Amino acid sequence: MTSKIIGFIGGGRVTRILLESWQRASQLPNRIVVCDPNVDALAKLKARIPGIETGSASTAANQEVVFLAVHPPVMADVVAQITDALPPDALVVSLAPKFTISKLTELLGGFDRIVRFIPNAPSIINAGFNPLSFGASLTDNDKMVLTALLAPTGDCP
């Protein structure tokens, strides 16, 4: 699964947990682009995972798998900024609680290739219990791709 090209909108704690989980399992994707307005957060990530790239929200959103790793109060504003940048075949993974798949589909102007994933702290050592929910439009292949990508985090029921 290391061939995927990943984008993160948000570079905080949960992004770090996922990146370090992949790194610990020697399964970092080939390309990772992270966007965050906090330059200190980006610097900390780059210190831990030197190969990541930083860029704009549009750049991070223009990837194969896009993680929405922002706090719920800013989710609607962030999603509005990236809707036009998402490739039609991208997979969007929301890490934010409180936003259902149907709400995200609405905010994304009908884009419905969405997954909700709620990782927890033990994922950093590949021992998390991380609920995963697939949108109705995802294919069996999409589900296999995401399940393999997220496997290093631990259990993903």
N, C-alpha and C positions, 0 to 999 in steps of 0.2 A: 504494500500500500504506500510505499515511500515515493511513488511516482507522482502523486497528486500535487497540484499547485493550490496552495491554501492562502486565503486572505482572512485577516482578523480586523474587524472594526472594533477597536477597543484593545488596549494593551495592558490591562490591569491584572489583578490577582488570578482570575480564572484563565486568562490567556496564558499566563506563566505556568499555571498548573498543567494545562494541556501540553504546552511546549516541552516542559521538563519531563512529563510522562513519556512523550515520544522519544525524547533524547535518551532517557534512562533505558528504554526498550530498544534503542538503536533503530528507531523507525521514524526519524524526522522526514517529513516530506522534502522533495527536492527543492521546492521554492516556497517561501513563506513571506508574505507581505503583511505588515502590521501598520495600522493607522491609529493614532491617538493624539489628541491635542496636548497631552502632557509629555513634554520632552524628557522629563526625568523618568517617567515610566518606560518610555522607549529606550532610553539609555540603559536602564536596569535590565531590560529584556535582551538588548544587544550584548551586554556584558555576560549574561548567562548563556545565550544562544547566538554566538557571533555571526552565523550565516543568515540571520533574518534580514529582510529588507524593510525599510520604512517608506511610507508613501502617503498619498492622499486617500481619503475615503473612497473616491472613485477608482483609484488604482487597486486598493485592497478588495473592492467589490467586484472587480473584473477578473475573477479567478474561478477555478473549477468548483471549489468548495469555499463558501464564505461564512465565517462565524460572526454572528452579531453578539459581541461581548461588551455591551454597554448597559448602564443602569436603566431600569424601567422608566424613570422620569424623562430621559432624553431619547428613548427608543424611537418615538414617532418622528422626531426631528431628524435623527440620524438616518432612518429608513427613507425619508423623503429625499435626502441628499444622494442616496445610492441607487435608487430604483432604476434610473436610466443606464447605469453602468453595469448592471447584472447581465451576464450572458444568458440567453434563453435556456441553456441546458445546465446552468449552475445549480448547485445544491446549497441552500441557505440553512445554516444551523443556528438556531436561536438559543442562547445561553441565559436568556432573561426570563425570570419567572413573571407571571401575571399576563403574559402575552400569548394567547392561544394561536394555534395555526391559522384559524379562520381570521383572526384579527390581523395577524401579520400579512396574510394574503390580501386583505383589504388595504392595508397600509402600503403594500408593494404594488398596488394597482392591478391586482389579479394574478400576480406571480405566485404560483402555488407549489413550487418544488422546495418544500420547507420541512425541516425536522426541528423538534424541540429536544434539547439535551441539557440535563441539569447535573453537571459534574460536582463532586464534592472533594474536599481536601485530600483524602487518602489516594486520590487518583495520581497525585504527584509521585507516589511510590508504586504505581501500577496496582493499587489495591482498593480502588473506589467502588462505590455502588451508585451508579449513575443512570437514573431513569431516562429512557429514550422513547420518543414518539414520532412516528413517520406520518407525513401528510398523505392523503389518499392518492395523490397523483404520482407518487414515487413508484418506480418499477422494482421488481425483485432485484435487478442488477444494482440499482441505486442503493437499495437497502444493504446488499452485500458489500458494496464499496464503503458505505458509511460504517457498517458494523466492523469491518476490517480496520478502517482508519481509527476508530474509537476503542478498539480492543485493548491497546496498551494501558488505557485508563482503569481497567478492572471490569467488574460486571456491569453490563448495560441492559438491564431488563426492559 
